[in-house]
Amino acid sequence: MGAVVGIVAALIALVGLLVALGNAGYLAMLNSAARKRGLAGEGTALYVKERRAVAAGTTAVAALGLLLTMGGSVPVDVLGAALAAGGGLAAKKALDGTRERFRSGG
């Protein structure tokens, strides 16, 4: 039973980490595009700079959750899954906010 909980917790944690990394990657791509535009992209570059801390924090929390799921006990696996899922959900919300802000009408 403990092995099943460990596998499920690890999968949850992995998905949370991937979402958090996706948010960080999106911000990195947005920053790269803003830098190429020079002064015209200055507002976007400032926005990305402000959001970078949130992306780093959610990624760190999700990575910690994934590391906790590598343990052997069920309570630690559940705690790790909860941490990673929380980090992933926060990253998803931040990603949605960023995408909504820069979504072009069309």
Contacts in CASP RR format, 6 or more apart in sequence:
PFRMAT RR
TARGET T0000
AUTHOR 0000-0000-0000
METHOD contacts of the structure
MODEL  1
MGAVVGIVAALIALVGLLVALGNAGYLAMLNSAARKRGLAGEGTALYVKE
RRAVAAGTTAVAALGLLLTMGGSVPVDVLGAALAAGGGLAAKKALDGTRE
RFRSGG
1 74 0 8 1.000
2 74 0 8 1.000
2 77 0 8 1.000
5 74 0 8 1.000
5 77 0 8 1.000
5 78 0 8 1.000
6 69 0 8 1.000
6 72 0 8 1.000
6 74 0 8 1.000
6 77 0 8 1.000
8 81 0 8 1.000
9 69 0 8 1.000
9 77 0 8 1.000
9 78 0 8 1.000
9 80 0 8 1.000
9 81 0 8 1.000
10 66 0 8 1.000
10 69 0 8 1.000
10 70 0 8 1.000
10 77 0 8 1.000
10 81 0 8 1.000
12 69 0 8 1.000
12 81 0 8 1.000
12 84 0 8 1.000
12 85 0 8 1.000
13 62 0 8 1.000
13 65 0 8 1.000
13 66 0 8 1.000
13 68 0 8 1.000
13 69 0 8 1.000
13 80 0 8 1.000
13 81 0 8 1.000
13 83 0 8 1.000
13 84 0 8 1.000
13 85 0 8 1.000
14 66 0 8 1.000
14 84 0 8 1.000
15 84 0 8 1.000
15 85 0 8 1.000
15 88 0 8 1.000
16 62 0 8 1.000
16 84 0 8 1.000
16 85 0 8 1.000
16 86 0 8 1.000
16 87 0 8 1.000
16 88 0 8 1.000
16 89 0 8 1.000
16 91 0 8 1.000
17 59 0 8 1.000
17 62 0 8 1.000
17 63 0 8 1.000
17 65 0 8 1.000
17 66 0 8 1.000
17 84 0 8 1.000
17 88 0 8 1.000
19 62 0 8 1.000
19 87 0 8 1.000
19 88 0 8 1.000
19 89 0 8 1.000
19 91 0 8 1.000
19 92 0 8 1.000
19 95 0 8 1.000
20 55 0 8 1.000
20 58 0 8 1.000
20 59 0 8 1.000
20 61 0 8 1.000
20 62 0 8 1.000
20 63 0 8 1.000
20 87 0 8 1.000
20 88 0 8 1.000
20 91 0 8 1.000
21 59 0 8 1.000
22 91 0 8 1.000
22 95 0 8 1.000
23 55 0 8 1.000
23 58 0 8 1.000
23 59 0 8 1.000
23 91 0 8 1.000
23 92 0 8 1.000
23 94 0 8 1.000
23 95 0 8 1.000
23 98 0 8 1.000
24 55 0 8 1.000
24 56 0 8 1.000
24 59 0 8 1.000
24 91 0 8 1.000
25 55 0 8 1.000
26 95 0 8 1.000
26 98 0 8 1.000
26 99 0 8 1.000
27 48 0 8 1.000
27 51 0 8 1.000
27 52 0 8 1.000
27 55 0 8 1.000
27 98 0 8 1.000
30 44 0 8 1.000
30 48 0 8 1.000
30 98 0 8 1.000
30 102 0 8 1.000
31 44 0 8 1.000
31 45 0 8 1.000
31 48 0 8 1.000
31 49 0 8 1.000
33 44 0 8 1.000
34 41 0 8 1.000
34 42 0 8 1.000
34 43 0 8 1.000
34 44 0 8 1.000
34 45 0 8 1.000
34 48 0 8 1.000
35 41 0 8 1.000
35 45 0 8 1.000
37 44 0 8 1.000
44 102 0 8 1.000
47 98 0 8 1.000
47 101 0 8 1.000
51 94 0 8 1.000
51 98 0 8 1.000
54 90 0 8 1.000
54 91 0 8 1.000
54 94 0 8 1.000
55 91 0 8 1.000
55 94 0 8 1.000
58 87 0 8 1.000
58 88 0 8 1.000
58 90 0 8 1.000
58 91 0 8 1.000
58 94 0 8 1.000
59 91 0 8 1.000
61 83 0 8 1.000
61 84 0 8 1.000
61 86 0 8 1.000
61 87 0 8 1.000
61 90 0 8 1.000
62 83 0 8 1.000
62 84 0 8 1.000
62 86 0 8 1.000
62 87 0 8 1.000
62 88 0 8 1.000
62 91 0 8 1.000
63 84 0 8 1.000
64 80 0 8 1.000
64 83 0 8 1.000
64 84 0 8 1.000
65 79 0 8 1.000
65 80 0 8 1.000
65 81 0 8 1.000
65 83 0 8 1.000
65 84 0 8 1.000
66 80 0 8 1.000
66 84 0 8 1.000
68 76 0 8 1.000
68 77 0 8 1.000
68 79 0 8 1.000
68 80 0 8 1.000
68 83 0 8 1.000
69 76 0 8 1.000
69 77 0 8 1.000
69 80 0 8 1.000
69 81 0 8 1.000
69 84 0 8 1.000
71 77 0 8 1.000
END
